[in-house]
């Protein structure tokens, strides 16, 4: 690939190019096999209808980027490394439980469940944190430390050791592999939506919404400054670096949550926030015997993204024909719409549907009049 740049060598101008991806002569096509089963039904003179679909998809020779020695001139290369199974079920139901001359009530809902699993992953180098691929786990898996609280003695976040952790010396207590767990997925395995519509003598009320459950993500807003930026070249004693950004003295003077006032101190060992310290000040040696790698420490910020949201509430009214029959109008319709007013979730961020967003989802009210001639 040619780059938009040139180089002058001994008064000769050369157009710079680069190899974006190293070639692999053994690369093969990916292969996919699908099996689907569906049941379509209608009952009670089609007052209740629906469809239920199940599927199983097996993909082989999935191409992923694999780490290679940087001495080759590249950091990764494409290989056929993985087999992935996808299976799930989707259901849609539509019903009209009430239907009279003046009043109609209709309901509809859909739900989908999807589960994927890596059944094979063979690479020259593999790690739970690389590519998020590991045999027996989903593609969108989250691996990190299992947060267990704040140590009342040190004021640091603590994480659960793996049952197979090998602790021979005190410094083994800072190795990421001794703490890394599968903690869930970033994609909700269960999603769906619903709609309820009622009509009575020209008055209409429609409510529709969506829901998702089972997704997780790391939720935090890191400070733009830190001890490493203050130091200029970012070099300081590794054993004195912060465990998480909440420990960093140089980041805590900026905009922080009000809850940060309840912080661990020697006189407040039950604080909800960890201790703060200056990595250029007193030497504590925390990095020798505590997990400090961000792959593990981010586990303290894992958040459940399950939610149910009322997307819209629409109230409408159509004038009776007899009121406009003497005019040139064929219909007059009024509508009032409330959008994104209600969300039910334990998520503390702006929006569980778009985690990490810095702006809240917008609410809107809309009134409209439709006139036909």
Secondary structure, DSSP 8 states (H G I E B T S, - for coil): -EEEEEEEETTEEEEEE--SS---TT----EEEEEEEEEEEEETTTTEEEEEEEEEEEEEEEEEEEE--GGGT-SEEEEEEEEEEEEEEEEEEEEEEEE-SSEEEEEEEEEEEEEEEEEEE--SS--TTSTT--TTS-TTEEEEE-EEEE-TTT--EEE---TT---SSGGGGG-GGGTEEEEEESS-SEEEEEEEEEEETTEEEEEEEEEEESBEEE-----S--HHHHTSS----GGGS-SSGGGBTTTTTSS--GGGGSB-BTTBTT-SB---B-TTSS---HHHHS---HHHHGGGGEEE--EEEEEEEEEEEE--HHHHTTSS-SEEEEEEEEEEEEEEES--SS-GGGTT-SS----EEEEEEEEE-
